Amino acid sequence: MRTGTVVGLIVTIAVGVIAIGGVLVTRAYADRPVVESVSPAPGTTVNGSTPIRVVLRSPDAAATVAITVDGTDATAQATKTASGYVLAMPKLVDGPHVVTVHVTSSDLIDNADTYRWSFSTDATAPALTATTVAKWTDSAVIDGTSEPGATITASWQDGEVITTADTVGQFSLTPVIPDGKTPVTLIAADAAGNETRASHVMLIDSGRPDITVGGVDGWVDDTDHPKVYAFVDSASPTKIVAKINGQDAKVTPMSIGYTIEAGQLPQGTSELTLEVTNSLGRTTTRSKEINIDSTETLTNNLTLAPGARGQDVARLTRRLKVARLWEGKLSWTYDAKVVAAVKAFQKESDLPEDGIARPALLTQTAGKIVVIVGKFVLNLYLDGKLVKQYPIAVGQPAYPTPTGNFVVTEQIENPTWTPPNSPWAAGLEPVPPGANNPLGTRWIGTSAPLVGIHGTPVDWSIGTAASHGCIRMHMSDVEDLFERVTVGMPVEIKP
């Protein structure tokens, strides 16, 4: 073998050994256990609930691990994990802290690694004081104070709004909250993750009340005491005022609205007015016409108003015709012409001139007695019709029956005759009921002085001028008339 060849072989072997050694050293460094990452991260601030975590490279190669916190050995409290160790945060005072991790291995080249880092703890929750309006408002505003730099969150079912407390800890939030009562949670969170929570209820009503009226749509034909309902849509509590034809109506709350007690309404059109005011003072007004046509029969306890229709209106105009306040065909609709005629009657009768036929007017127009002195007849009109004509006796020329317009003032069965304060009755005594009573069996007094309508035992005098001013009738006739008239009925005496 040549010398050069031997030398080359030796050099090659030496290089190979060196290379293998280098690989082994590199692999040893790569596999030795060292700290790869820690938590809390260096330089951060955490609260007391955050654990200390140490992640090792090649944790299974670690021979020993020592963990100290602020110089105090905490290794015994650490728990080994697949990637390293975890240690519950010890009870530490707020402020900076230092953790040291020392790891050794069986590696002969470099068998130790030490890692030291610092972080701060803050286990104190931030202060939180917030002011919300404890009454209904049209928008939400939350003002308050907390720790400077704290994150302030207001959250509710459908959203949240976030801000940061300024350098002196003040903050203001304007959450867009729906109308109604909305629970809101206010959260103040500091940099360490500590939280303080507070609960509030926001009372928001940004609109006006909405009113729906029910129960009186169209014409009401089955009653003149309709049930009227008001349904109010409002976020905040409301007050309701109801008026019908300008008069207050009683309002009773229901579970889902209100009942308005209308009372007895006139035939025709009535005006319902509702005013609903919410808690912010916003008012909504709603008007509704209530049209009543519940009867065709005209009775004296009814009230007829513009808009009424039907036979009852026709009968009213027939009565007005008897009163010489209506011309032409009868009207079946309470229109402007009827209003004018009713006002004319009211003016003549000293009634309020509002154009509404109330019971007082209907009573006066329900019937009428018309006496025609020169013809010795008494005509009875009922409901605008001449229903009967009776023969009568009237006053003597010396004591004439007075003419004019009067009313029935009283009705007495089997009256006692009392001598009037008149010369012709001087010295006479009262006569009790009986066959010889000058008044017969019935007395219908009138507003004409000392003049009434009565029966007479002197039957032959009917058809003559024989009385002292009163109107005499046959007994059977006056008894019939007595049942047909009422107090307040007009009496017209013509020449």
Helices and strands as residue ranges (DSSP letters): H 3-31, E 34-39, E 45-46, E 52-57, G 59-61, E 62-69, E 72-73, G 75-77, E 79-80, E 84-87, E 95-105, E 112-121, E 128-131, E 142-146, E 151-156, E 159-164, E 170-173, E 180-189, E 195-204, E 210-214, E 219-220, E 227-233, E 238-244, E 247-253, E 258-261, E 268-278, E 283-292, H 311-322, H 336-348, H 359-366, E 367-372, G 373-375, E 377-382, E 385-391, E 394-395, E 404-413, G 423-425, E 442-446, E 452-455, G 459-461, E 465-467, E 471-473, H 475-484, E 490-494
